[in-house]
Amino acid sequence: MTTADALLDRLITHEQDALAIDARRVAELAARIADNPPSATRSTSGDVTRLSQYVTELLRRTAKLEATIEAAQLMKNQNTAH
């Protein structure tokens, strides 16, 4: 394993951990919204807006992570081909 491979592996592990944290935050907020629907005394539009922002960030992080994993795999395949 090259230094670049090791660095990418550490980056991927870090990003996977961050993705898991973000996904849990989304799940917790979604559960809170489900447990506390709008009523005469409670508005949830702010929570839903925040959930939308979290999901957008989760999607961005997921796409970046998948691209990094694919690039790392291509680099490893190229290194073993030579």
NORLIN-V387848 format. One record per pair of residues at least 24 apart in sequence whose ideal C-beta (glycine too) atoms are under 10 Angstrom apart, sorted by the first residue. I is the first residue (numbers start at 1). J is the second residue. Records with the same first field share a line. If there is no record, write none. Layout:
I->J ; J
//
This chain:
1->76 ; 79
2->75 ; 76 ; 79
4->72 ; 75 ; 76 ; 79
5->72 ; 75 ; 76 ; 79
7->72
8->68 ; 69 ; 71 ; 72 ; 73 ; 75 ; 76
9->72 ; 76
11->65 ; 68 ; 69 ; 72
12->65 ; 68 ; 69 ; 71 ; 72
14->65
15->61 ; 62 ; 64 ; 65 ; 66 ; 68 ; 69
16->61 ; 65 ; 68 ; 69
18->61 ; 65
19->57 ; 58 ; 61 ; 62 ; 64 ; 65
21->61
22->54 ; 55 ; 57 ; 58 ; 59 ; 60 ; 61 ; 62
23->54 ; 55 ; 58 ; 61 ; 62
25->50 ; 51 ; 54 ; 57 ; 58
26->50 ; 51 ; 52 ; 53 ; 54 ; 55 ; 57 ; 58
27->54
28->54
29->53 ; 54 ; 55
30->54 ; 55
//
